[in-house]
Amino acid sequence: MTLPSAHDVALATERRAAGRLLLAHPLVTSVGPYADLFPLIRRHADWLGKRFQQVLGYRLLVDASYARLFKAGLGVGAGHRLERSTGTAFTPRTYSCLALALSVLVTAPEQILLSQLVADIRAAAADAGVKLEETGRAVEKRTLVAALRQLIDWGVLTETEGSVGSLVQEEGGEALITVDREIARIIVAGPLTQSLDGTDLVRRAADPGFGGPRTYVRRMLVETPVVYLDELTDAERDWLRTRQRREAQAFSELLGLEAEIRGEGVALVDPEEELTDLHLPGTGTVAQASLLLVERLVERLRPAEPGHPATGGRLVIGVAVPDGLVDELLAELITEYGQRGNWQRDYLEDPSSLRKAVLDLLSRMRLVAPDSTLRSTGQGLPEGYDDALPEGRSVTDVLGARAAGTDWVLLAAAARYATHVTERRPAGATPGIDIQQELPL
């Protein structure tokens, strides 16, 4: 066996670094926050373009001043949401302002006054039949500013003189804005010209095309924290079962990700924790409450004898969370930790808002999920999607692996965040308690 040369190792390291950056930040500019790594992307543009296309069906466009990885979606409810600087998720209204602004900017002059840009956005809204509130209202101003700041972060807009924030801060505030029309044109990745409406756009974007089950499962692996078997169709489960070891090696070499393969599904883990925007454990009220809640949910609801059909056991991917249990446990946590943990007053005074934020984080981490129809039953498949199993093949039966009947389901990966108590009794020693963390998926 011939060992790779130092040059080969350096080449693979550079390509992996560039690939990881694009996966985490699909738009990288020559003057943006990752400008120091932009030359790396340009140097390996051809190789990266071929690999992203072959593995994930993603198109890579590299220009002198930017690199854009055109990702595809995973269907309704699986998108990466945008957030304001405060961490608040974009509302449908903010997305509308963002889309309207882009529609104006692709043909805007190189420089434009903020007041003119706002007027053009309102005109575009009227043409599209989208009703916007009067920009004199503070809430509408903040929504529009959030959309414009996102465009600044992407490099579409540059504040040449003044700030878009002046729209909120002062009556009649003005600013001079420089527009990069080229970047504005490449922001939207979905097939706009083919789509009838927003729902159709999401559906078409999620279509893996000729790659079929292979491409879709790979996208699920790299774009979500955990892929559960009952979220896959028969053909997708068959492909994953027969290829999971080879895919694990491929993703390790391409992106430096490590695969955890369990009976319930597969997770790709990033040892360097760079390729995720979600962290648990984490800081802040929501993260602390989420970790404590999931620990107690696992303690209460852990199935007695999970197993796998291949060994005569019962596959358990999710268990039902009894109605009212989340509220009960959160009330206990607020009493125990709220004051001494310096949790945010807004959440302490309004437990329903804490509940919403906690369940949102846990569902995005794929530790809990709302009770809903799953992809394994054919839900949300693109038109013409080939889900036929090869003749004579059988796959793991996932029917009933996720309990239903309540609003929420606790999923298998939640066990990673649970604690359990074991009692150590060395010969002649006083019994002691050891707190450990569960690791199984």
Disulfide bonds with the S-S distance in Angstrom:
none
